[in-house]
Amino acid sequence: MPEITAATERKLRDAMERLLTGAAVRTDGRVIKENLYREAGVSRATMNRATAVMDEWSRRVDGTQPRDREVESLKQSLAERAVQIKDLRLRIRDLEDQLTIAATAVAELHIENQLLRGEDPTRNVTPMRPTSSARHSR
């Protein structure tokens, strides 16, 4: 079996480093042998003849958490965050509703206080101008 050249071995080792550090240039970055030879720009047969590189690949890939697991972990985290965002939006909507109810109650109590004091609650009221949606509904 013919040996590979030093230049080919360098291409494979550089490609391995790019894949393992998440800096792939020619592939999707998954830590698989198919991406190794594609990232290096060599054939699969050439990669398979580089036994020293392949031994190192096996040691390093088996000894690290492959990028695919990291991607899956990030996807799971993203899904969890989406659920949290949905829950928070519901909570905000509930709080806004409570705020509207509270503001209405305060306004009603204010008018009731004015009436109990014998004041005219309409005396210092500035009429509101109709909003654009109210004008269009007439």
C-alpha positions in Angstrom: 0.0 0.0 0.0 1.5 3.4 -1.0 2.2 5.8 1.8 0.8 9.3 1.8 2.9 12.4 1.3 3.8 14.8 4.1 1.7 17.5 2.4 -1.4 15.2 2.5 -0.8 14.3 6.1 -0.6 18.0 6.9 -3.9 18.6 5.1 -5.5 15.8 7.1 -4.1 17.0 10.5 -5.1 20.6 9.7 -8.6 19.4 8.8 -8.8 17.4 12.0 -7.9 20.5 14.1 -10.5 22.6 12.3 -13.2 20.0 12.9 -12.3 19.5 16.5 -12.2 23.2 17.3 -15.4 23.9 15.4 -13.7 26.0 12.7 -14.6 23.9 9.6 -14.3 25.5 6.3 -15.5 23.0 3.7 -18.0 21.0 5.7 -20.9 21.3 8.2 -18.4 20.8 11.0 -19.7 17.5 12.3 -16.9 15.3 13.8 -17.2 12.4 11.4 -14.7 10.7 9.1 -16.6 11.8 6.0 -16.0 15.4 7.0 -12.4 14.8 7.8 -11.4 13.8 4.2 -13.7 16.4 2.7 -12.4 19.1 5.0 -8.8 18.1 4.0 -9.7 18.0 0.3 -8.5 14.4 -0.2 -10.2 11.1 -1.2 -11.6 8.7 1.4 -9.0 6.1 0.2 -6.2 8.6 0.8 -7.5 9.3 4.3 -7.7 5.6 5.0 -4.0 5.1 4.0 -3.0 7.8 6.5 -3.0 5.3 9.4 -1.1 7.5 11.9 -3.6 10.3 11.3 -6.5 7.9 11.6 -5.2 6.5 14.9 -4.9 10.0 16.2 -8.4 10.8 15.0 -9.8 7.8 16.9 -7.9 8.8 20.1 -9.0 12.4 20.0 -12.6 11.8 18.9 -13.2 9.1 21.4 -11.6 11.2 24.1 -13.7 14.4 23.5 -17.4 15.2 23.3 -18.2 15.4 19.6 -19.6 18.6 18.3 -22.9 16.8 17.4 -23.7 16.3 21.1 -23.0 20.0 21.7 -25.4 20.9 18.9 -28.1 18.7 20.4 -27.5 20.2 23.8 -27.9 23.7 22.3 -31.1 22.7 20.5 -32.5 21.3 23.8 -31.6 24.5 25.6 -33.1 26.6 22.9 -36.4 24.6 23.1 -36.4 25.1 26.9 -35.9 28.8 26.5 -38.7 29.0 24.0 -41.0 27.4 26.6 -39.8 29.9 29.2 -40.4 32.8 26.8 -44.0 31.6 26.2 -44.6 31.3 29.9 -43.2 34.8 30.6 -45.3 36.3 27.8 -48.4 34.8 29.4 -47.4 36.1 32.8 -46.8 39.6 31.3 -50.3 39.5 29.7 -51.8 38.5 33.1 -50.0 41.3 34.9 -51.1 43.8 32.3 -54.7 42.7 32.8 -54.3 43.1 36.5 -52.8 46.5 36.1 -55.7 47.6 33.9 -58.2 46.3 36.6 -56.3 48.1 39.4 -56.1 51.4 37.5 -59.8 51.2 36.8 -60.5 50.5 40.5 -58.3 53.4 41.6 -60.1 55.8 39.1 -63.5 54.6 40.4 -62.4 55.1 44.0 -61.1 58.5 43.3 -64.4 59.6 41.8 -66.2 58.0 44.8 -64.0 60.0 47.2 -64.8 63.2 45.3 -68.5 62.5 45.6 -68.2 61.6 49.3 -66.4 64.9 49.9 -69.2 66.8 48.0 -67.0 67.7 45.1 -68.1 67.6 41.5 -66.0 64.9 39.8 -66.6 66.3 36.3 -65.3 69.8 37.3 -61.6 69.2 36.5 -62.0 66.6 33.9 -60.5 67.2 30.5 -62.4 65.4 27.8 -60.4 62.9 25.8 -60.1 63.3 22.1 -61.3 60.2 20.2 -58.5 58.0 19.1 -58.1 57.2 15.4 -59.7 53.8 15.8 -62.7 55.4 17.6 -63.1 58.0 14.8 -63.1 55.3 12.1 -65.7 53.2 13.9 -68.3 56.0 13.9 
